[in-house]
């Protein structure tokens, strides 16, 4: 992967710095608390270094630091906002955070001093210009001084770069721009960078300048990256006058106008960038020789920036001749970038434009470019292979459901990627293999033309699949890692073979009846022992269907596969039901559905799993569901008694509840039995039970107990408790009344109470209130309030908890017919305090001062 080593080193370095910073923070103050975002990465797990986003908090401060990648940044921010002048600090030891805070503060002071010096110099120069204009006034007429008046207003640092007033004055009163005014403005426009330089340049283009002056002003305006069509027209009207230096600058500006920034380098949410390639094309025609020479010089450079500039010029001019001339150089730098451009990372603009140029070369000159790519592949460099596959893949881009152009380039790319994917099928990150992992109807024509190649490649993968296990005989010893590696290789090869056969099915479907019969004939001719490929072919038989006629063609082979001797073939045949077109279901014979239902009683687990998975992803006809009801019930009963099959039990219950369970049955003993099974689950199965079933099982007896168990499970809490909360809040009151003890246990599990657990505590209080147990809900929040430390940072939390406790008391009083006037007054008082506290917190910064500017 690009940049992996650098990213790994950066992570290790950050972890080492964070480890040191935590020790310094602990020595700084007894009250300083280290906090961090949740989650641990593989590098941290392996090294033990603290790697992640971290921050600082203190009980004497309502404002924490922003979580930063480097703890030093967070500690520095917290120090500036909270620690300076703090009287509650309790030093622990030395060294402390001042070892990195001190140098940062010194550097900040130096930058502040430098800015102040720059400001003083700028102010002095501004005063000198004002004095110069004041002297000039004595030599000018009244009308001419209007320009100086406007310059006095514009000569400020806060003036907008595109202030239009000078240009408007030139349009309305061009006579005010006399020769004396022009002589005063020209130096500021041509040689200085003043607040009004660009507005003055635009105004001077409207004034009666000499031709050479107008040309110089236009060049300055364009090279300042100002949008001025007038300046562009002036330059292009006589581009031969451009000096070598000015040509380079103007060329760079025109290229940027034609290409815009690379993706990911356009900041801001303003108007979309309007591209304009006309200026660069016109300039290229007029200065063709010089620009070609400039490209040659830039491409010969070892500097990546200059190489990128050359490629940008080639792309901006849209010259086929330039692409053809430099195609070999483009691919040399791209496919050998590990050696020639080692400093360029994956977000590099140089690599982006090299790839764009390579793609255009392949599109325009497919056969010649293919020869160039193959010649560089002889280097046997992994980076070169990746770039070659990326280039081939670039001409196979498409828009969803839009007609795609299929030409020579696309045919070459498809064939090259196909055989490249077959060479290294175990590499799931390979660009060639990734293209074939998903089939696209937009390229059905290519799949049809390369049908034999796809089937041949799939057959080669069968041999490679078998070869993985044959290698075991050559190994001296077996271990867990070797076993896992072989399993991963088999999975990757099988996945790619399945994808290639899916492409073949798409191609066969495109060819019509002839293609479908060809696909099925190949399937029939496969040897019985080729179960892997036979299974992958029959799994995509439903991809061949276009109507009743195609169904009649495939039905015999599909039915026979459902009854095949091999459990793998039976499993893959039932898997094909997942992609079955809805409108053809009514045309299936009863015999097919009976065969399907028989598979639910198959002796092999792989068949059971495939059948249940298919039922969960493609509905069974309502009038045929009686065939599968008993089979699904038996699977639920059997696998609920087995260990290590909990997730499959959830799948079975999900399919059974959706297809075979009426609303009355859900509320009856059958629903209660299913809830009892779900209540025995743990870990991922328990999480998935609530995640998948909480909508349909809202009124099922006992399901809320499943949600209450899941919400306390570590696996669920590591992902999300939202579905559990929805199940608890949506449960009927009668069900909640049966779970009061479970709710209390869940509340007690939150101890010690923390602010981030307040939502969950509120959830349990609400559930107890719905259950009618107001006294218990009130007692829970009184306990919560008592546990909240009396610290400024916890004031908001304390007020929120007090409000909920009072609300519970009010509900209890209403239910018991007691007087609650004082409780209402207490509620109003707490609400007022909370509003004041929230108002104070809104004044706290969301970002530290150093987030954008370190000072």
C-alpha positions in Angstrom: 0.0 0.0 0.0 1.2 3.5 -0.8 2.8 5.4 2.1 2.2 2.5 4.5 5.8 2.5 5.8 5.7 6.3 6.3 2.4 6.1 8.0 3.6 3.3 10.3 6.7 5.4 11.2 4.6 8.4 11.9 2.3 6.4 14.1 5.2 5.0 16.1 6.8 8.5 16.5 3.5 9.9 17.6 3.1 7.1 20.1 6.5 7.7 21.6 5.9 11.4 21.9 2.5 10.8 23.5 4.1 8.3 26.0 6.6 11.0 27.0 3.9 13.7 27.1 1.7 11.6 29.5 4.6 11.3 32.0 5.3 15.1 31.7 1.6 15.8 32.2 1.4 13.6 35.3 4.4 15.5 36.7 2.8 18.9 35.9 -0.2 18.8 38.2 -2.0 16.3 40.5 -5.4 17.4 39.1 -4.5 17.1 35.4 -6.4 14.2 33.8 -5.4 12.4 30.5 -8.3 11.6 28.2 -8.4 10.0 24.8 -10.8 8.8 22.1 -12.1 5.3 22.3 -10.8 2.4 20.2 -7.3 0.9 19.8 -5.5 0.2 16.5 -3.3 -2.7 15.6 -0.1 -0.8 15.9 -1.0 0.3 19.4 -2.0 -3.2 20.4 1.3 -4.5 19.2 3.6 -1.8 20.6 1.7 -0.6 23.7 2.3 3.0 22.7 -0.6 5.5 23.2 -1.6 6.2 19.5 -4.8 8.1 18.9 -6.5 11.4 19.6 -5.9 12.6 23.2 -6.6 15.5 25.4 -6.5 17.0 28.9 -9.1 17.8 31.5 -9.3 19.1 35.0 -12.0 19.2 37.7 -11.4 22.9 38.1 -12.2 23.7 34.4 -15.4 23.4 32.5 -13.5 23.4 29.2 -11.4 20.5 28.2 -8.8 20.6 25.5 -9.5 19.5 22.0 -8.5 15.9 21.3 -5.3 16.0 19.2 -3.1 13.4 17.5 -0.2 14.6 19.6 -0.9 15.0 23.3 1.6 17.9 23.3 -0.7 20.0 21.2 -3.7 19.3 23.5 -1.6 20.0 26.7 -0.3 23.3 25.2 -3.8 24.4 24.4 -5.1 23.4 27.8 -2.2 25.2 29.5 -2.9 28.5 27.7 -6.6 28.4 28.4 -6.6 27.0 31.9 -3.3 26.5 33.7 -1.8 30.0 33.4 -2.5 31.8 36.6 -4.3 28.8 38.2 -4.2 28.8 42.0 -5.3 25.2 42.4 -2.3 23.6 40.7 -0.5 20.9 42.7 2.9 20.2 41.2 4.0 16.6 41.3 7.5 16.3 39.9 10.0 17.4 37.2 10.4 17.4 34.3 6.9 18.5 33.3 5.0 19.9 30.3 7.1 23.1 30.5 9.8 21.3 28.6 7.7 21.6 25.5 5.4 24.5 26.5 8.3 26.8 27.1 9.9 26.5 23.7 6.5 26.9 22.1 5.7 30.1 24.0 9.2 31.5 23.1 8.6 30.7 19.4 5.1 32.3 19.6 6.6 35.4 21.1 9.2 35.6 18.3 6.5 35.3 15.7 4.4 37.9 17.4 7.4 40.3 17.5 8.1 39.6 13.8 4.5 40.3 12.9 4.5 43.6 14.9 7.8 44.6 13.1 6.2 43.8 9.7 3.1 45.8 10.7 5.3 48.8 11.7 7.2 48.7 8.4 4.0 48.3 6.4 2.5 51.3 8.2 5.6 53.4 7.5 5.5 52.5 3.8 1.8 53.4 3.8 2.6 56.8 5.3 5.3 57.4 2.8 2.9 56.6 -0.1 0.3 59.0 1.4 2.9 61.8 1.6 4.0 61.1 -2.0 0.4 61.4 -3.1 -0.1 64.5 -1.1 2.9 66.2 -2.9 1.6 65.0 -6.2 -1.8 66.7 -5.7 -0.2 70.1 -6.2 0.7 69.0 -9.8 -2.8 67.6 -10.7 -6.1 69.0 -11.7 -9.2 68.6 -9.6 -10.4 65.7 -11.8 -7.1 63.9 -11.5 -7.1 64.1 -7.7 -10.3 61.9 -7.7 -8.0 59.0 -8.5 -5.7 59.9 -5.5 -8.7 60.2 -3.2 -9.7 56.7 -4.1 -6.1 55.4 -3.7 -6.1 56.8 -0.2 -9.2 54.8 0.6 -7.8 51.6 -1.0 -4.4 51.8 0.5 -5.3 49.7 3.5 -4.4 46.1 4.4 -8.1 45.1 4.9 -9.1 46.1 1.4 -10.5 43.3 -0.8 -8.3 42.1 -3.7 -11.2 42.5 -6.2 -12.4 46.0 -5.1 -14.1 47.4 -8.2 -14.0 51.1 -7.5 -10.9 52.0 -9.4 -12.0 50.0 -12.5 -15.5 51.6 -12.3 -13.9 55.0 -12.2 -11.8 54.2 -15.3 -15.0 53.1 -17.1 -17.0 56.2 -16.0 -14.3 58.8 -16.2 -11.4 57.6 -18.3 -10.2 61.3 -18.6 -9.1 61.2 -14.9 -6.4 58.7 -15.8 -4.0 61.2 -17.3 -0.3 60.6 -18.1 0.8 61.9 -14.7 -1.7 59.5 -12.9 -0.6 56.6 -15.1 3.1 57.3 -14.3 2.3 57.3 -10.6 0.3 54.0 -10.8 2.6 52.0 -13.1 5.4 51.2 -10.5 2.8 50.0 -8.0 1.2 47.8 -10.6 4.3 46.3 -12.2 6.9 46.1 -9.4 5.1 46.2 -6.0 2.4 44.1 -4.2 0.2 46.8 -2.6 -3.4 46.5 -1.5 -4.5 48.4 -4.6 -2.1 46.9 -7.1 -4.5 44.5 -8.8 -7.5 47.0 -8.8 -5.2 49.6 -10.3 -4.0 47.2 -13.0 -7.6 46.5 -14.0 -8.2 50.2 -14.2 -5.1 50.9 -16.2 -6.2 48.4 -18.9 -9.1 50.8 -19.5 -6.8 53.9 -19.6 -4.9 55.3 -22.6 -1.6 53.3 -22.1 1.2 52.8 -24.5 1.1 49.4 -26.2 4.1 48.1 -24.3 2.7 49.4 -21.0 -0.6 47.8 -21.6 1.0 44.5 -22.4 3.2 44.6 -19.2 0.1 45.4 -17.1 -1.8 42.5 -18.6 1.0 40.1 -18.0 1.3 41.3 -14.3 -2.5 40.9 -13.9 -2.6 37.4 -15.3 0.5 36.1 -13.4 -1.1 37.5 -10.2 -3.9 34.9 -10.8 -6.6 37.6 -11.3 -9.6 36.8 -13.5 -9.5 39.4 -16.3 -10.6 38.5 -19.8 -9.3 41.8 -21.0 -5.8 41.0 -19.8 -5.9 37.6 -21.4 -7.1 39.1 -24.7 -4.2 41.7 -24.6 -1.6 39.0 -24.1 -3.0 36.7 -26.8 -3.3 39.5 -29.3 0.5 39.7 -29.4 1.9 36.6 -27.6 5.1 36.9 -29.5 6.2 39.7 -27.2 6.3 37.5 -24.1 9.8 37.1 -22.8 11.1 33.7 -21.7 10.4 34.4 -18.1 6.9 35.9 -18.7 6.0 33.0 -21.0 6.7 30.5 -18.2 4.5 32.5 -15.8 1.7 33.1 -18.2 1.8 29.4 -19.3 1.5 28.3 -15.7 -1.5 30.5 -15.2 -3.3 29.4 -18.4 -2.7 25.8 -17.5 -4.3 26.2 -14.1 -7.3 27.9 -15.8 -7.7 24.8 -18.1 -7.2 22.1 -15.5 -8.1 23.4 -12.1 -6.8 21.8 -8.9 -6.6 18.0 -8.5 -9.5 16.4 -6.6 -9.1 16.9 -2.9 -7.1 20.1 -3.3 -10.0 22.5 -3.9 -10.8 24.0 -0.5 -14.0 25.9 0.3 -17.7 25.4 -0.5 -18.1 28.3 -2.9 -19.0 28.3 -6.6 -17.7 25.4 -8.7 -14.5 26.1 -10.6 -15.1 27.3 -14.1 -12.5 25.8 -16.5 -11.3 27.7 -19.5 -8.9 25.9 -21.9 -9.2 28.5 -24.8 -6.2 30.7 -23.6 -3.7 27.9 -23.3 -4.7 26.5 -26.7 -4.4 29.9 -28.3 -1.0 30.4 -26.7 0.2 26.9 -27.7 -0.6 27.7 -31.4 1.3 31.0 -31.3 4.4 29.8 -29.2 4.3 26.1 -30.2 8.1 25.7 -30.5 8.9 27.4 -27.2 6.3 25.5 -25.3 7.4 22.2 -26.7 11.0 23.0 -25.8 9.8 24.0 -22.3 8.1 20.6 -21.9 11.2 18.8 -23.0 13.3 20.6 -20.4 10.8 20.0 -17.6 10.5 16.3 -18.4 14.3 15.8 -18.3 14.4 17.3 -14.8 14.7 15.1 -11.8 12.5 17.6 -9.8 9.0 16.1 -9.3 7.4 19.5 -9.4 8.9 20.3 -12.8 7.8 16.9 -14.1 4.3 17.7 -12.9 4.3 21.0 -14.6 5.3 19.4 -17.9 2.4 16.9 -17.7 0.0 19.6 -16.8 0.9 21.6 -19.9 0.5 18.4 -22.1 -3.0 17.8 -20.6 -4.1 21.4 -20.8 -3.1 21.8 -24.5 -5.1 18.6 -25.3 -2.5 17.9 -28.0 -2.6 14.4 -29.3 0.9 14.9 -30.8 2.4 15.9 -27.4 0.8 12.8 -25.7 2.1 10.5 -28.5 5.6 12.1 -28.4 6.0 11.8 -24.6 3.9 8.6 -23.9 7.0 6.5 -23.2 8.4 9.2 -20.8 5.0 9.4 -19.0 4.9 5.7 -18.4 8.5 5.5 -17.5 8.1 8.1 -14.7 4.7 6.6 -13.6 5.6 2.9 -13.5 9.1 3.5 -12.1 8.0 6.1 -9.7 9.3 4.1 -6.7 12.8 4.9 -8.0 12.3 8.2 -9.9 9.7 9.9 -7.6 10.3 8.3 -4.2 9.0 11.4 -2.3 5.6 11.5 -4.0 2.8 10.2 -1.9 -0.7 8.9 -2.8 -2.3 12.4 -2.6 0.5 13.8 -4.9 -0.7 16.1 -7.7 2.2 14.9 -9.8 1.0 11.3 -9.7 -2.6 12.4 -10.3 -1.7 14.2 -13.5 0.7 11.4 -14.6 -2.1 9.0 -14.2 -4.5 11.2 -16.1 -2.0 11.5 -19.0 -1.4 7.8 -19.0 -5.2 7.2 -19.2 -5.5 9.6 -22.2 -2.6 7.9 -23.9 -4.3 4.5 -23.6 -7.6 5.9 -24.8 -6.2 7.7 -27.8 -3.4 5.2 -28.8 -4.5 1.9 -27.3 -2.2 -0.5 -29.2 0.9 1.6 -29.0 0.4 2.4 -25.4 -0.3 -1.2 -24.5 3.1 -2.1 -26.0 4.8 0.6 -23.9 3.1 -0.7 -20.7 4.1 -4.3 -21.4 7.7 -3.3 -22.0 7.9 -1.6 -18.6 6.1 -4.6 -16.9 9.3 -6.5 -17.7 10.9 -4.7 -14.7 8.7 -6.9 -12.5 8.2 -4.1 -10.1 5.1 -4.3 -7.9 4.5 -0.5 -8.0 4.8 -0.6 -11.8 2.3 -3.4 -12.0 -0.1 -1.5 -9.8 0.2 1.6 -12.0 -0.3 -0.5 -15.1 -3.4 -2.1 -13.7 -4.7 1.3 -12.6 -4.2 2.7 -16.1 -6.0 -0.2 -17.7 -8.8 0.2 -15.2 -9.1 4.0 -15.9 -10.5 3.4 -19.4 -13.1 1.0 -17.9 -14.8 3.7 -15.8 -18.5 4.1 -16.3 -21.5 5.9 -15.0 -24.3 3.8 -13.6 -27.0 2.9 -16.1 -25.5 5.0 -18.8 -24.3 3.6 -22.2 -20.6 3.0 -22.0 -18.2 3.4 -25.0 -16.6 0.1 -25.9 -13.6 0.5 -28.2 -10.1 -0.9 -28.7 -8.8 0.5 -25.5 -11.5 -1.0 -23.4 -11.1 -4.5 -25.1 -7.3 -4.4 -24.5 -7.7 -3.2 -20.9 -10.3 -5.9 -20.1 -8.2 -8.7 -21.5 -5.0 -7.4 -19.7 -6.7 -7.0 -16.4 -8.3 -10.5 -16.7 -5.1 -12.3 -17.1 -3.3 -10.1 -14.5 -5.9 -11.0 -12.0 -5.5 -14.7 -12.7 -1.7 -14.4 -12.1 -2.1 -13.3 -8.4 -5.6 -14.3 -7.3 -4.7 -14.5 -3.6 -3.9 -10.7 -3.6 -7.3 -9.1 -2.9 -5.7 -5.6 -3.0 -4.6 -6.0 -6.6 -6.1 -3.4 -8.9 -6.7 -6.0 -11.6 -8.6 -8.4 -9.3 -10.6 -5.5 -7.7 -12.1 -4.6 -11.1 -13.5 -8.1 -11.5 -14.8 -8.5 -8.0 -18.1 -6.9 -9.0 -19.7 -7.3 -12.4 -21.3 -4.4 -14.3 -24.1 -4.7 -16.8 -22.5 -1.7 -18.6 -19.7 -3.9 -19.7 -21.9 -6.9 -20.7 -20.7 -6.6 -24.3 -17.0 -7.0 -23.2 -18.0 -10.0 -21.1 -19.8 -11.5 -24.1 -16.8 -11.0 -26.4 -14.4 -12.5 -23.8 -16.7 -15.3 -22.6 -14.2 -18.0 -23.4 -11.4 -16.1 -21.7 -13.4 -15.7 -18.6 -14.3 -19.4 -18.4 -10.6 -20.3 -19.2 -9.4 -18.0 -16.4 -11.9 -19.5 -14.0 -10.6 -23.0 -14.9 -7.0 -21.9 -14.2 -8.1 -20.7 -10.8 -9.5 -24.2 -10.0 -6.1 -25.6 -10.5 -4.6 -22.9 -8.3 -7.2 -23.6 -5.6 -6.2 -27.3 -5.6 -2.5 -26.4 -5.6 -2.9 -24.5 -2.3 -3.6 -27.8 -0.4 -1.0 -29.8 -2.4 1.8 -27.5 -1.0 1.1 -28.9 2.4 3.0 -32.0 1.7 6.2 -30.0 1.1 6.0 -28.2 4.5 8.0 -29.5 7.4 5.5 -28.4 10.1 2.0 -27.1 10.3 0.9 -24.3 12.6 -2.1 -22.0 13.1 -0.7 -19.1 11.0 0.1 -21.4 8.1 -3.4 -22.9 8.3 -4.9 -19.4 8.3 -2.8 -18.3 5.4 -3.9 -21.2 3.3 -7.5 -20.6 4.2 -7.2 -17.0 3.2 -5.7 -17.9 -0.1 -8.4 -20.5 -0.8 -11.1 -17.9 0.0 -9.5 -15.2 -2.2 -9.1 -17.6 -5.2 -12.6 -18.9 -4.8 -14.0 -15.4 -4.5 -12.2 -14.3 -7.7 -13.4 -17.5 -9.6 -16.9 -16.8 -8.5 -16.6 -13.2 -9.7 -15.2 -14.3 -13.1 -18.0 -16.8 -13.6 -20.5 -14.0 -12.7 -19.0 -11.9 -15.5 -19.3 -14.9 -17.8 -23.0 -15.2 -16.9 -23.5 -11.5 -17.6 -21.9 -12.0 -21.0 -24.0 -15.1 -21.7 -27.1 -13.2 -20.8 -26.1 -10.4 -23.2 -25.8 -12.9 -26.1 -29.3 -14.2 -25.5 -30.4 -17.8 -25.9 -27.2 -18.9 -27.6 -25.1 -17.5 -24.7 -27.3 -19.1 -22.0 -27.1 -22.5 -23.7 -23.4 -22.1 -24.1 -23.0 -21.4 -20.4 -25.1 -24.4 -19.4 -23.4 -26.7 -21.8 -20.0 -25.8 -20.2 -21.6 -26.5 -16.8 -22.8 -30.0 -17.9 -19.4 -30.9 -19.4 -17.5 -30.2 -16.2 -16.2 -33.3 -14.4 -18.1 -34.3 -11.3 -15.0 -33.8 -9.1 -14.8 -30.1 -10.2 -17.1 -29.2 -7.4 -15.6 -25.8 -6.8 -16.2 -24.5 -10.3 -19.5 -26.3 -10.8 -20.7 -24.7 -7.6 -19.7 -21.2 -8.7 -21.3 -21.7 -12.1 -24.7 -22.9 -10.7 -24.6 -20.2 -8.1 -25.0 -17.6 -10.9 -27.6 -19.5 -13.0 -30.2 -16.9 -11.9 -28.1 -14.2 -13.5 -29.0 -15.7 -16.9 -32.7 -15.1 -16.5 -34.3 -12.5 -18.7 -37.9 -14.0 -19.0 -40.0 -17.1 -19.1 -38.1 -18.5 -22.1 -34.7 -18.3 -20.3 -36.3 -19.8 -17.2 -37.4 -22.9 -19.1 -33.8 -23.3 -20.4 -32.1 -23.2 -17.0 -34.7 -24.8 -14.8 -33.8 -28.4 -15.5 -30.1 -27.9 -14.6 -31.0 -25.8 -11.6 -33.4 -28.4 -10.2 -30.9 -31.2 -10.8 -28.3 -29.2 -8.9 -30.6 -28.9 -5.9 -30.7 -32.7 -5.8 -26.9 -33.1 -6.5 -24.8 -35.6 -4.6 -22.3 -32.9 -3.5 -23.4 -30.8 -0.6 -21.4 -27.9 -2.0 -23.4 -28.0 -5.3 -26.6 -28.1 -3.4 -25.6 -25.2 -1.3 -24.6 -23.1 -4.3 -27.7 -24.0 -6.2 -29.9 -22.8 -3.4 -27.8 -19.7 -3.1 -28.8 -18.8 -6.7 -32.3 -18.0 -5.4 -30.9 -14.7 -3.9 -30.6 -13.1 -7.4 -33.9 -14.4 -8.7 -35.9 -11.7 -10.5 -39.1 -10.9 -8.6 -41.4 -11.0 -11.7 -40.4 -14.6 -12.6 -41.1 -16.2 -9.2 -44.7 -16.9 -10.2 -43.5 -19.0 -13.1 -41.7 -21.5 -11.0 -43.2 -25.0 -10.7 -44.3 -26.5 -7.4 -41.6 -29.1 -7.7 -38.9 -26.5 -7.5 -40.3 -25.1 -4.2 -40.6 -28.6 -2.8 -37.0 -29.3 -3.6 -36.0 -26.1 -2.0 -37.9 -27.0 1.2 -36.2 -30.4 1.3 -32.8 -28.7 1.7 -33.9 -27.4 5.1 -33.7 -31.0 6.3 -30.4 -31.7 4.5 -27.8 -33.4 6.7 -25.1 -30.7 6.1 -24.7 -27.4 7.8 -23.4 -25.7 4.7 -26.7 -26.4 2.9 -28.7 -25.1 5.9 -26.8 -21.9 6.0 -27.1 -21.3 2.3 -30.9 -21.9 2.3 -31.5 -19.6 5.3 -29.3 -16.9 3.8 -31.2 -17.1 0.5 -34.6 -16.9 2.3 -33.4 -13.8 4.2 -32.4 -12.0 1.0 -35.1 -13.1 -1.5 -38.6 -13.7 -0.2 -40.5 -17.0 -0.7 -44.0 -16.9 -2.4 -46.6 -16.4 0.3 -48.7 -19.4 -0.8 -45.6 -21.7 -0.6 -44.3 -20.6 2.8 -46.1 -23.6 4.5 -43.4 -25.8 2.8 -40.6 -24.2 4.8 -42.2 -23.4 8.1 -41.6 -26.8 9.7 -38.1 -27.0 8.3 -37.1 -23.5 9.8 -38.7 -24.4 13.2 -36.6 -27.6 13.3 -33.4 -25.7 12.4 -34.1 -23.2 15.2 -34.7 -26.0 17.7 -31.7 -28.0 16.7 -29.1 -25.3 16.4 -30.2 -23.5 19.6 -29.0 -26.7 21.4 -25.6 -26.5 19.6 -22.6 -24.5 20.7 -20.8 -22.0 18.3 -23.9 -21.7 16.2 -25.6 -18.8 17.9 -25.3 -16.4 15.0 -27.0 -18.9 12.7 -29.8 -19.3 15.2 -30.5 -15.6 14.8 -30.5 -15.9 11.0 -33.0 -18.8 11.3 -35.3 -16.8 13.6 -35.0 -13.7 11.4 -36.1 -15.7 8.3 -38.8 -17.6 10.2 -40.3 -14.5 11.8 -40.4 -12.6 8.5 -41.8 -15.4 6.3 -43.8 -17.7 8.6 -44.9 -15.9 11.7 -48.2 -14.0 12.0 -48.7 -11.1 14.4 -50.9 -13.3 16.6 -48.3 -16.0 16.7 -45.6 -13.5 17.7 -47.7 -12.5 20.7 -48.4 -16.1 21.7 -46.4 -19.0 23.1 -44.3 -19.3 19.9 -43.0 -15.8 20.2 -42.3 -16.4 23.9 -40.4 -19.5 23.0 -38.3 -17.6 20.5 -37.5 -14.9 23.0 -36.4 -17.5 25.5 -34.0 -18.8 22.9 -32.7 -15.3 22.2 -32.2 -14.7 25.9 -29.6 -17.5 26.0 -27.4 -15.9 23.4 -24.1 -14.0 24.1 -21.7 -11.7 22.3 -22.2 -11.0 18.6 -25.3 -13.2 18.3 -27.0 -11.3 21.1 -26.2 -8.0 19.4 -27.5 -9.2 16.0 -30.6 -10.5 17.6 -31.6 -7.0 18.8 -30.2 -5.3 15.7 -32.2 -7.4 13.2 -35.4 -8.2 15.2 -36.2 -5.2 17.4 -38.7 -3.7 14.9 -40.6 -7.0 14.2 -40.4 -8.3 17.8 -41.7 -5.1 19.5 -44.7 -6.9 20.9 -43.2 -10.3 21.4 -43.4 -11.4 25.0 -40.0 -11.4 26.7 -38.1 -9.7 23.9 -37.4 -6.6 26.1 -35.5 -8.8 28.4 -33.2 -9.7 25.4 -32.7 -6.0 24.8 -31.9 -5.4 28.5 -29.3 -8.2 28.4 -27.8 -7.0 25.2 -27.4 -3.4 26.3 -25.1 -4.6 29.1 -23.1 -6.9 26.9 -19.5 -5.8 26.1 -19.8 -6.7 22.4 -22.9 -4.6 22.0 -21.5 -1.7 23.9 -18.4 -1.7 21.7 -20.6 -1.0 18.7 -23.9 0.7 19.6 -26.7 0.5 22.1 -29.2 2.5 19.9 -31.2 -0.5 18.8 -31.4 -1.8 22.4 -32.6 1.6 23.5 -35.3 1.6 20.8 -36.5 -1.8 21.8 -36.7 -0.9 25.5 -38.6 2.4 24.8 -40.9 0.8 22.3 -41.8 -2.2 24.5 -45.4 -2.4 25.8 -45.9 -1.1 29.4 -47.0 -4.6 30.5 -43.7 -6.0 29.3 -41.7 -3.3 31.2 -43.6 -4.1 34.4 -42.3 -7.6 34.2 -38.7 -6.3 33.8 -38.4 -3.8 36.7 -35.6 -5.8 38.4 -33.7 -6.2 35.1 -34.0 -2.4 34.5 -32.7 -1.7 38.0 -29.7 -4.1 37.5 -28.9 -2.4 34.2 -29.0 1.0 36.0 -26.7 -0.3 38.7 -24.3 -1.6 36.1 -23.6 2.0 35.2 -21.7 2.5 38.5 -19.5 4.5 38.8 -21.7 7.0 37.1 -20.1 9.1 34.3 -21.4 12.0 32.2 -21.3 10.0 29.0 -23.7 7.4 30.7 -26.3 10.0 31.4 -28.4 9.2 28.3 -28.5 5.5 29.3 -29.5 6.4 32.9 -32.3 8.6 31.5 -33.4 5.6 29.3 -33.8 3.4 32.4 -35.6 6.1 34.3 -38.0 6.4 31.4 -38.5 2.7 31.2 -39.3 2.6 35.0 -41.7 5.4 34.6 -43.5 3.6 31.7 -43.6 0.6 34.0 -45.4 2.7 36.6 -42.6 2.5 39.1 -42.1 6.2 39.7 -40.6 5.7 43.2 -37.8 3.5 41.9 -37.1 5.9 39.0 -36.8 8.8 41.5 -34.6 6.7 43.8 -32.2 5.9 40.9 -31.8 9.6 40.0 -31.3 10.6 43.6 -28.5 8.1 43.8 -27.1 9.4 40.6 -27.2 13.0 41.8 -25.5 12.0 45.1 -22.6 10.4 43.1 -21.9 13.4 41.0 -18.7 15.2 42.3 -19.2 18.8 43.3 -17.0 20.2 40.6 -17.6 23.1 38.2 -17.3 20.9 35.2 -20.1 18.7 36.4 -22.6 21.5 37.0 -24.5 20.9 33.8 -24.7 17.2 34.4 -25.9 17.7 38.0 -28.7 20.1 36.9 -29.9 17.7 34.1 -30.0 14.8 36.6 -31.9 17.0 39.1 -34.5 18.0 36.5 -35.2 14.4 35.6 -35.5 13.4 39.3 -38.0 16.3 39.9 -39.9 15.2 36.8 -40.2 11.7 38.2 -41.4 13.1 41.5 -44.0 15.2 39.7 -45.3 12.1 37.8 -45.4 10.1 41.1 -47.3 12.9 42.8 -49.8 13.1 40.0 -50.3 9.3 40.0 -50.9 9.4 43.8 -53.1 12.4 43.8 -50.7 14.5 45.9 -50.0 18.2 45.8 -47.1 19.1 43.4 -47.0 22.9 43.4 -43.7 23.1 45.2 -42.2 20.5 42.8 -43.3 22.7 39.8 -41.5 25.7 41.4 -38.4 23.6 42.0 -38.6 22.4 38.3 -38.8 26.0 37.1 -35.8 27.0 39.3 -33.7 24.2 38.1 -34.6 24.9 34.5 -33.6 28.5 34.9 -30.2 27.5 36.4 -29.6 25.0 33.5 -30.3 27.7 30.9 -27.8 30.0 32.6 -25.2 27.2 32.7 -25.8 26.4 29.0 -25.4 30.1 28.2 -22.0 30.1 29.9 -20.9 27.0 28.0 -21.8 28.5 24.7 -19.1 31.1 25.2 -16.4 28.4 25.5 -14.4 27.9 22.3 -15.2 24.8 20.2 -11.6 24.9 18.8 -8.4 25.8 20.5 -6.7 29.0 19.4 -3.9 26.9 17.9 -6.3 24.8 15.7 -5.8 27.0 12.6 -3.0 29.3 13.8 -0.6 28.1 16.4 -0.5 31.4 18.3 
